[in-house]
Amino acid sequence: MNLGLIGIDRYYYITKPLSLYYRRYKRYILITSEAIIWTISITANIPVFIYVGVYRDDPSFCDLPIITSKISVYLVIHAIMLFVIPTIIIITAYARIAAFQKSYKRPGNVNENRRREEQMKNKKFVRALILISSSYIIISWPFSATLIGMAITHQPIKLIRRKSLTHFLLIFFSLALTTSISVLNPFIYLKFDSNIKARALLLLKRFPSFGFHARHSRLMPVTSSGNTNVNSTSKP
C-alpha cells in the first residue's frame, strides 16, 4: 500500500507539477494517507492471531486448521485490500506517467541532439516504472492468489501439503517473498530508479564516515616534482 501511495505522489509530481492544491496540501495528504495505511494494515492482520492455530500432532506447524465461510470471506478481503487494490493503483499511476512521458514535448525550439537525449531519458524512465511495477506484482501476487485459492477450496495448507508437495513449496516460497517485500522494495527502487539512487547517496554522505571519506577524496594529490612540503620553510 505504501508503494501505491508513492505511485500516486509521483503521478501528481510528474504530470501535474503546478497543481496548487496538491502542492499546498501535499504534506497533509501524505501524513493522513500513511496513517490510514497503517490503520488498515493493522486492522486487516488482527484476525490472523484469532484464526491461525496449530495441530495437536504437529504443534510447530502454523496454519488455518478449519477454514469456515467466515474465514474464507476474510481471506478474500485481506487479499483484495493488501494486494489487489495496491497493484491496481501502482499499474494505473505508472501507466499514466508512462503515457504522459511519451507524449510530452518540451516547449520551444529544441535541437535534434537535445530531442534524442530527452527521448532516451524518457525511455529509461518508462522502463524503470515497468520494472518496478512488474517486480511488485511478481513478488506479491502469488501469495494473494494462494489466499484466494484457499478461501475458495476451504483447504488448509497442511491438507495441501499432503496432496501435493509441489503446491506446498509454491505456497511456502510465495509467503517468504511476500513477507520480505518490505526488505526487497528499497533495493528494487535503488536498482531501477536513478532519482532515488542519487537521493540515497546524498543522504549517505551526511553520515560522519561518508563525510570524512568525501572530504579526503577532495584533497589534491601532491607530486614529487614540485618538492612541496607543508612543514618545510624556505631558506634564503
N, C-alpha and C positions, 0 to 999 in steps of 0.2 A: 504493500500500500504506500510505503514511502517512495518507492520508485515511481508510482503513479503520480504522486504529488510533485516529484521532481520533473516528470514529463509535462505536467500542466504548467509549472513555473517556467520551463524552457519554452513552451509554446507561446506564452504571453511575452517573454523576454525577446524572442526572435521575431515573431510575426506581428506583435503589437507593442513595440518598444516605447511608443509615445502615448500609450494609454494612461491618461491622467488618473483614472480610478484605480487601476492596478498599481501604479507607482505610489499613490498616496496610501493605499490600504494593504500593500504587499506584506508588510511585517505582521499586521493583524491577521490577515488571511492565512499566512503560513503557520503562525502560532496556533490559531484556532483549529486549522486543519490537522496539525500534528497532535493536538490534544484529542480531537475526535478519533484519529487513527489509533492512538494509544488506548482510548476507551473501548473502541470496537475490538481491538486485538485482545485485550484482557477479558472482555465480556465473552467473546467467542471461544476462548480457551478455558474458561472456568468450568464448563461441564465436563471437560476431559478428566478432571480429578474425581468426578462423580461416576462417570460411565466406565472408565478404564479400570481393569482389575487383573487378577492373576488366577491361575488354575491350581487346584489342590495338588495335582500330580506334577505340576511344573510351576512352582512359585516364583521362579525367576523370569517367566515369560509374561510380559505386559501385553494385554490385548483387550478387545471388547468381547468379553465371553458370550454375551447374549445381545444380539442386535435386534431390538424391537422396532416397531414402526416409528416410535418417538425418536429413537437414536438414529434411524435412517434419515428422518427429516433434519435432524441436527447435522449430520454428516454432509448432506447436500447443501444446507445453508452455509456451513463452515467453508466448504469448497468454493461456493459462489462468492462469498464475501471476501475471503482472503486470497483467492487465486483468480477466479474468472473475471470479476469486476476490475481488479488492478491490471490484468492482462489486456482487457478491452481498452482501458484508459491509456495504457502505455502505447498500444498499437495505434489508437486513434490520434493521440497527441503527436507521436513521432511521424506518422504518415502525413499529417497536415504540415508539419515542419518540413518534411522532405519535399512535399509538393510546393510549398512556398519557396524553398531554396532553389528548386529547379526553374520556377517561373520568375524569380526575382531578377531584375536588371538594374544595375546601378544608374541613377540619373546622371545626365550629362554625357559628354563625349568621352568614350573610353577607347584607348588604342587596342590593337589586336593582342599584344602580349599581355596586357592587363586583363583583358577579357578571358584569355585562356587560363591565366592564373586563377581567376575567380571561379571559372568552371571546374578546374581541378580541385580547388578548395571545397566547392560545394559538393562535388562527388565524394570526396573523402569524408565530409561531414555526414552526408546521407548514408554512406557505407558504415560509419561508426554507429549511427542511430539504428540501422538494420541489425548490426551485430549485437548491440546491447539488448534490443528487443528480443532477438532470437535466443540469446543466451538465457534471458529470464524465462522465456517460455519453455525452453528445453529443460531448464533446471526445475521449474515449479510445476509444470503441467502433469508429469507422470504421477505425482503423489495425489494431486487433486482428482485425477481420473481414477486412482485407486480408491479414494474415499467415496466417490460417486458409485463405483462398481460394488463396493462393499454394502452401500446403502440399498442398492437395487437387489442384489443377490442375498442379502442378510447372512453373509458368510464371514465369520471372524477370520483373523489372519492364521490362527492355528489350524483351522479346517482347510484353509488354502494350502498351507504347508504340507498337510497330509495328502492332498490331492495332486499337487504339482510343486516340486521343489523349484522349478524354474520361475513360476509365478511368485513364489515366496521370495526368491532372491531379487526379483524385479521390485517387489514392494519394499524390501529392506533397503536396497540402494536408492530408490526414489525417496524414501523417508530421510536417508542420510543426506542426500543432495538438498532436499527442501529445508532441513534444519540448518544446513550450513550456508544457506543463501545469504544470510547477513554477513558472513565472512567472505564469501566469494564476490559479492557485489562491488566492494571497493576496488578489488583487483581488476574486475571487468571494466569498470569505468576508467581506471588508470591505464589500462591497456588500449582502449579504443577511443577515449575522449582526450584530445590534446589539451583542451582548456582546463579540465580537471587535473590533468597531469602537471601542467605548468603551475596551477594554483597550489597543488600539493607540495611541489618543490619549493615554492616561495614560502609556504608555511614552515617547511622543514628547516629552511635556512635561518629561521628566527630562533631555533634552539641554540644553546651555547656551543655545543660541539660542532654544529654545522656552521655557525657564525665564525668560530675560530678557524675552521677549515677555509671558509670563504675569505677571511682577512689575509691568511697566509698565501692563498692562491693568487691574491692581487699583488704580492711583492714582486718587484722586478729582479730577475736574476742578475748577478754581478759576475762579469767575466774577468779573467786574469789579465787580459790585455791592457786594461786601464790601470792596474796596480792600485785598486781602490781599497782603502781600509778605514772603517769608521772610527777606529781607535787611534789611528796614526795622526801625527801632526807634521806639518810641513816645516822643513828646516831651511834657513837661508843659505 
